[in-house]
Amino acid sequence: MSSAPPKPLVAIVTTDFAGVTRGRSVAADRLDEVLAGGIGWLPANLSLTPFDGIATPNPWGSRGDLRVLPDPDARYRCEATGSATPFDMIMGEVVDLDGSPWRGCARGLLRGAIDGLRERYGIDLRTSFEQEFQLVDADLPAAHSLSFAALRRVDPLGPMLMAALEAAGVEPEVMIAEFGRDQFEVTCAPADPVTAADRAVVIREIVRETARSLGWHASFAPKTAADGVGNGVHIHLSLWSDDGRPLTRDGGAVSGLSARAEAFFAGILRHMPALVALTAPSPLSYLRLRPHSWSASYSWLADRDREAALRICPTWSVGGGVPDRQCNVEYRAADATANPYLALYGLVRAGLTGLAGDERLPALDPRHPGGLTARELADAGIVRLPETLEMALRALTDDKEAASWLAPDVLETYLGVRNAELARVVGLTPDDVCALYKWLY
């Protein structure tokens, strides 16, 4: 007797404060009715930790109900991951039972912040995420960093992954064999912020699924070994007018950035100690955010320096390149333990404060802040970023403006999730923490 073919399923998903994408699957032939009414959800789900327990205390308890409404324009489907059935995912937004936005939905918060940026200043953002990952415990032959051989030794992962991402519609650009052991990076084309965050989620899930189909485990954890190279997420941001004109670059300015771009990124610099609680939010994140590790350790803007927390990226004219359309700034103090919607939401809200105050960036200084005196750092407005998650959470709560970007019960939830993580790693060595998180992300 032949078995019935698998019934196609579509997953309706949302990404929580732990940076984990969760949801429910429905039969594809029921999708139309689900598009209208969504799927059931619980407020307490926002308090889930990466260890799958609900952080306690939390403001939700066992009461309340929500819906996750699928966004039909955010469906990502492909048949090239090597799995037996298609990868099929629709991004959802968490809403109240009457369909109104729920204050704890990071995707909805990001959408609202972007709408505010457009309405108040006529500015749109274009964003992309560069994401690094490692194949852990893969027992691969040695190969040089950045080498052709490093990519070919994992064949057919590269071709399968790029085909799957292309079919899913995330516009992949390059796959790189990076500096770390068995480490790779995937980039994609820029898009509006909500779509860019969607793509970050999809890339993570497709990478994991494609690697799994080949017998490997792909980890996006910030560190998989305490003395190893870290896995970062670099968030690229550029400003555009609502009629499609580039607004980031001013070739005549000392910084090379327009006045509006300076104001936007000055707001990010000012709030950066609080922002890292949203963009690098795990205990493990702070093993990566250290000086001279090609990540970020100071609230520092620099031109083309990969130690800077904000890096002005290069532009080029070779091949007919148009610098005004290429100009963007890279935020480097992020990793994949962060919810990408929430990370971008924080950056946009910080940028809005800079625009509101018409702020200006400090003068560019080619020196690494680690070599400056306390007086020189103060004169330049540069501070050391938090060195632990405890310090980052304290910076967030001390920055009353940043803390106000989340409703009080949502902020309480966020802090609860992160404090549950801190409690889980008490007494663990750095290598123990790496070993724990590499299987979670």
C-alpha positions as a printed Julia matrix, in Angstrom:
441×3 Matrix{Float64}:
   0.0    0.0     0.0
   1.41   3.37   -0.99
   1.38   6.13    1.59
  -0.39   9.41    0.95
   1.87  12.27   -0.18
   2.75  14.87    2.48
   0.11  17.57    2.9
   1.64  21.01    2.23
   1.84  23.21    5.32
   2.35  26.95    5.68
   3.85  28.37    8.88
   2.5   31.63   10.3
   5.34  33.01   12.42
   6.41  35.79   14.73
   9.83  36.41   16.27
   9.96  36.9    20.03
  12.22  38.86   22.36
  14.61  35.89   22.63
  15.19  36.19   18.88
  13.45  32.85   18.29
  10.97  32.57   15.42
   7.88  30.67   16.57
   4.44  30.06   15.15
   1.91  27.52   13.95
   1.52  25.64   10.71
  -1.74  25.3     8.8
  -2.68  23.27    5.77
  -1.96  25.24    2.62
  -5.53  24.7     1.37
  -6.82  26.53    4.49
  -4.6   29.55    4.03
  -7.31  31.9     2.73
  -9.38  31.63    5.91
  -6.29  31.99    8.08
  -5.22  35.13    6.22
  -8.44  36.77    7.36
  -8.48  35.78   11.01
  -4.95  34.71   11.85
  -3.89  32.15   14.43
  -4.24  32.16   18.2
  -1.44  33.43   20.41
  -0.8   34.21   24.08
   0.63  37.36   25.69
   2.88  35.16   27.86
   4.56  33.81   24.72
   6.49  37.08   24.65
   8.13  35.98   27.91
   9.56  32.78   26.41
  13.3   32.48   26.9
  15.72  30.79   24.48
  15.59  27.84   26.88
  11.82  27.59   26.18
  10.62  28.36   29.68
   8.41  31.37   30.4
  10.34  33.93   32.4
   8.84  34.59   35.79
   7.73  36.93   37.09
   6.1   38.43   34.02
   3.14  40.8    33.59
   0.97  38.33   31.65
   0.5   35.16   33.66
  -1.96  32.67   32.21
  -4.56  35.21   31.12
  -5.31  36.83   27.77
  -5.49  35.96   24.1
  -4.1   37.48   20.91
  -4.02  36.74   17.19
  -1.1   36.56   14.79
  -2.27  38.01   11.47
  -0.3   36.8     8.43
   1.08  39.43    6.07
   0.25  38.02    2.6
   2.98  40.2     1.08
   5.58  38.55    3.33
   5.36  34.92    2.26
   8.71  33.18    1.72
   8.59  29.84   -0.04
  11.13  27.61   -1.73
  11.75  23.95   -2.51
  15.55  23.99   -2.6
  16.64  23.45    1.02
  16.97  19.69    0.65
  14.06  18.96    2.97
  11.28  16.57    2.01
   8.67  19.33    1.83
   8.82  23.01    0.8
  10.02  25.74    3.13
   6.91  27.93    3.42
   6.7   30.77    5.93
   4.5   33.86    6.25
   5.46  36.66    8.6
   2.74  37.68   11.0
   1.99  40.6    13.28
   0.59  40.09   16.76
  -2.69  41.96   17.23
  -5.46  42.22   19.79
  -8.64  40.25   19.18
 -10.24  43.21   17.39
  -7.28  43.45   14.98
  -5.69  46.52   16.54
  -1.88  46.48   16.88
  -0.54  44.88   20.04
   2.07  46.89   21.92
   4.36  43.87   22.3
   4.73  43.03   18.59
   8.23  44.0    17.48
   7.31  43.89   13.78
   4.38  46.23   14.4
   6.55  48.57   16.49
   9.08  48.79   13.68
   6.37  49.52   11.13
   5.04  52.34   13.31
   8.49  53.9    13.76
   9.13  53.83   10.01
   5.76  55.42    9.35
   6.66  58.17   11.82
  10.01  58.79   10.12
   8.28  59.17    6.78
   5.42  61.33    8.05
   7.57  63.72   10.12
  10.64  64.02    7.9
   9.78  62.58    4.48
  12.55  60.01    4.96
  12.54  56.34    4.07
  15.22  53.92    5.17
  16.83  51.17    3.17
  18.34  48.43    5.25
  20.17  45.16    4.91
  21.57  42.61    7.36
  24.93  40.89    6.96
  24.84  37.69    9.01
  27.66  35.37   10.02
  27.28  31.74   11.05
  29.39  28.68   11.71
  29.04  24.99   11.0
  29.71  23.49   14.43
  31.05  19.99   15.08
  31.12  19.42   11.32
  34.55  17.69   11.24
  35.51  19.52    8.06
  38.99  19.49    6.52
  41.1   22.55    7.21
  40.97  25.42    4.72
  42.24  28.98    4.57
  39.99  31.88    5.54
  38.26  33.62    2.62
  39.48  30.89    0.31
  37.86  29.17   -2.63
  38.72  25.85   -0.97
  36.84  26.83    2.21
  33.66  27.22    0.17
  34.16  24.13   -1.97
  34.77  21.82    0.98
  31.16  22.35    2.09
  29.75  21.82   -1.38
  26.84  21.67   -2.17
  25.9   23.94    0.75
  26.76  27.17   -1.08
  24.87  26.5    -4.32
  21.89  25.01   -2.46
  21.74  27.92   -0.05
  21.94  30.62   -2.72
  19.33  28.85   -4.84
  16.98  28.52   -1.87
  17.39  32.16   -0.84
  16.86  33.33   -4.42
  13.72  31.21   -4.78
  12.4   32.53   -1.46
  12.8   36.11   -2.72
  15.36  37.5    -0.28
  17.74  38.68   -3.05
  21.0   37.09   -1.79
  24.18  38.82   -2.91
  27.24  36.88   -1.74
  28.29  33.96    0.44
  31.73  34.33    1.99
  34.03  31.91    3.8
  34.91  34.12    6.75
  37.88  34.38    9.13
  36.61  32.02   11.82
  36.73  28.27   11.85
  34.02  26.88    9.54
  32.51  30.39    9.48
  30.5   31.92    6.64
  28.63  35.12    5.9
  25.53  35.7     3.79
  24.44  39.11    2.55
  21.33  40.27    0.73
  20.14  43.34   -1.13
  18.76  46.32    0.84
  15.03  46.77    1.3
  12.6   48.72    3.44
  13.23  47.98    7.16
  10.32  45.61    7.75
  11.24  43.57    4.68
  14.92  43.66    5.66
  14.1   42.24    9.09
  11.86  39.61    7.46
  14.79  38.63    5.27
  17.1   38.36    8.28
  14.7   35.85    9.82
  14.27  33.89    6.59
  18.02  33.71    5.94
  18.63  32.29    9.42
  15.95  29.65    9.01
  16.92  28.65    5.47
  20.61  28.43    6.41
  19.77  26.16    9.34
  17.44  24.0     7.27
  19.81  23.63    4.34
  22.73  22.78    6.63
  20.58  20.28    8.53
  19.62  18.53    5.3
  23.35  17.97    4.7
  23.95  16.63    8.2
  25.43  19.8     9.75
  24.35  22.28   12.42
  24.56  25.96   11.5
  24.92  28.28   14.48
  24.44  32.05   14.51
  25.5   32.32   18.18
  27.75  35.34   18.87
  30.54  32.99   19.93
  30.84  29.22   19.62
  34.18  29.14   21.46
  35.43  31.71   23.96
  38.74  32.13   22.13
  37.19  31.9    18.65
  36.06  34.5    16.15
  32.61  35.93   16.84
  29.53  35.79   14.62
  28.14  39.27   14.13
  25.14  40.85   12.49
  25.94  44.09   10.69
  22.96  46.35   10.0
  23.36  48.71    7.04
  21.26  51.87    6.96
  20.81  54.55    4.31
  18.39  57.47    4.12
  16.2   58.17    1.08
  13.5   60.67    0.26
   9.98  59.35   -0.01
  10.22  59.96   -3.79
  13.37  57.83   -4.13
  16.3   60.28   -3.91
  19.4   59.29   -1.88
  19.85  61.48    1.21
  22.78  59.94    3.09
  25.83  61.41    1.36
  27.16  64.95    1.12
  30.55  64.82   -0.57
  31.3   68.38    0.54
  30.8   67.73    4.25
  33.72  66.87    6.52
  32.04  63.63    7.55
  30.86  62.9     4.01
  27.32  62.64    5.36
  24.39  64.98    4.82
  23.02  67.08    7.68
  19.99  64.8     7.99
  22.16  61.69    8.05
  24.41  63.27   10.67
  21.41  64.05   12.86
  20.0   60.52   12.48
  23.27  58.75   13.29
  24.15  61.19   16.08
  20.96  60.07   17.81
  22.08  56.45   17.49
  25.51  57.28   18.91
  24.0   59.11   21.88
  21.73  56.21   22.79
  24.17  53.43   21.9
  24.86  52.19   25.47
  21.13  51.53   25.84
  20.73  50.23   22.29
  23.14  47.33   22.78
  20.66  45.88   25.27
  18.36  45.43   22.25
  20.93  44.6    19.57
  23.38  42.41   21.54
  21.04  41.04   24.18
  22.5   37.77   25.44
  25.11  37.09   28.13
  27.25  35.63   25.36
  27.12  38.81   23.26
  29.65  40.55   25.49
  32.38  38.0    24.84
  32.29  39.39   21.3
  31.98  43.15   21.95
  35.57  43.69   22.99
  38.33  46.0    21.74
  40.45  44.8    18.84
  38.05  42.02   17.91
  36.69  43.62   14.72
  33.33  44.14   16.42
  32.41  47.19   18.54
  33.37  48.34   22.01
  32.94  52.15   22.05
  30.23  54.56   20.93
  32.48  55.5    18.05
  31.82  56.59   14.47
  34.62  56.08   11.96
  35.23  56.1     8.25
  35.74  52.54    6.96
  37.08  51.15   10.27
  35.69  47.78   11.3
  36.41  48.42   14.98
  33.84  51.24   14.97
  30.33  50.72   16.3
  29.11  52.92   13.43
  31.15  52.57   10.24
  30.77  54.85    7.24
  30.98  52.33    4.42
  33.04  52.89    1.27
  31.63  54.1    -2.01
  33.18  53.52   -5.42
  33.02  54.89   -8.93
  34.69  51.95  -10.69
  32.34  50.2   -13.09
  30.02  53.19  -13.22
  29.18  53.12   -9.51
  27.21  56.1    -8.17
  28.5   57.05   -4.69
  25.36  58.97   -3.71
  23.29  55.79   -4.15
  25.83  53.54   -2.41
  26.47  55.58    0.71
  25.36  53.84    3.91
  26.38  53.48    7.53
  26.88  50.12    9.21
  25.83  49.42   12.8
  28.17  46.72   14.1
  27.16  46.15   17.74
  24.57  43.47   16.93
  24.27  39.7    16.75
  21.66  37.05   16.01
  20.46  36.63   19.59
  18.57  39.87   18.9
  15.11  40.13   17.44
  15.89  41.89   14.12
  12.66  43.91   14.19
  13.33  45.13   17.72
  16.96  45.93   16.93
  15.91  48.06   13.95
  13.08  49.62   15.94
  15.58  50.84   18.53
  17.88  52.24   15.86
  15.04  54.09   14.16
  13.72  55.53   17.42
  17.23  56.67   18.37
  17.67  58.21   14.91
  14.39  60.07   15.32
  15.67  61.69   18.51
  18.72  62.91   16.61
  16.57  64.37   13.85
  14.3   66.06   16.38
  17.29  67.77   17.99
  19.07  68.44   14.68
  22.14  66.84   16.26
  25.59  66.72   14.71
  28.23  64.02   14.74
  31.56  64.5    16.47
  34.6   65.05   14.3
  35.96  61.86   12.77
  39.09  60.65   14.57
  41.19  57.89   13.01
  42.59  56.84   16.39
  41.12  53.82   18.17
  39.3   54.97   21.33
  41.21  52.37   23.33
  44.31  54.52   22.9
  42.7   57.77   24.03
  42.85  59.28   27.51
  39.74  59.68   29.62
  39.79  63.41   28.84
  40.11  62.8    25.08
  37.22  60.32   25.19
  35.05  62.8    27.08
  35.93  65.63   24.7
  34.96  63.4    21.75
  31.74  62.26   23.42
  32.87  58.62   23.24
  31.98  56.11   25.94
  32.89  52.48   26.46
  29.93  50.32   25.57
  28.53  48.06   28.3
  30.86  45.15   28.97
  28.22  42.74   30.28
  24.51  42.15   29.73
  23.86  43.39   33.28
  25.52  46.69   32.4
  23.57  46.93   29.13
  20.21  46.37   30.84
  21.1   49.01   33.41
  22.04  51.43   30.61
  18.65  50.79   29.0
  16.67  51.48   32.16
  18.83  54.5    33.04
  18.21  56.02   29.6
  14.65  57.13   30.28
  14.05  58.17   26.7
  15.14  54.79   25.32
  13.24  52.91   28.0
  10.07  54.8    27.01
  10.19  53.29   23.52
   8.6   50.16   25.0
   5.33  50.2    26.94
   5.98  49.58   30.68
   4.69  46.01   30.66
   6.57  45.24   27.45
   9.8   46.63   28.92
   9.16  44.53   32.02
   8.77  41.48   29.78
  11.97  42.22   27.91
  13.97  42.66   31.09
  12.45  39.48   32.49
  13.57  37.42   29.5
  17.11  38.77   29.7
  17.35  38.36   33.48
  16.2   34.75   33.1
  19.14  34.23   30.73
  21.52  35.77   33.23
  20.22  33.45   35.93
  20.7   30.44   33.67
  24.42  31.1    33.11
  25.4   31.87   36.7
  28.48  29.86   37.56
  29.24  28.86   33.96
  32.63  29.49   32.4
  32.82  31.4    29.11
  33.38  28.13   27.26
  30.33  26.63   29.01
  28.19  29.59   27.88
  29.45  29.21   24.31
  28.68  25.49   24.36
  25.15  26.22   25.59
  24.27  28.97   23.11
  25.77  27.43   20.0
  22.92  24.88   19.95
  20.25  27.51   20.67
  20.99  29.87   17.77
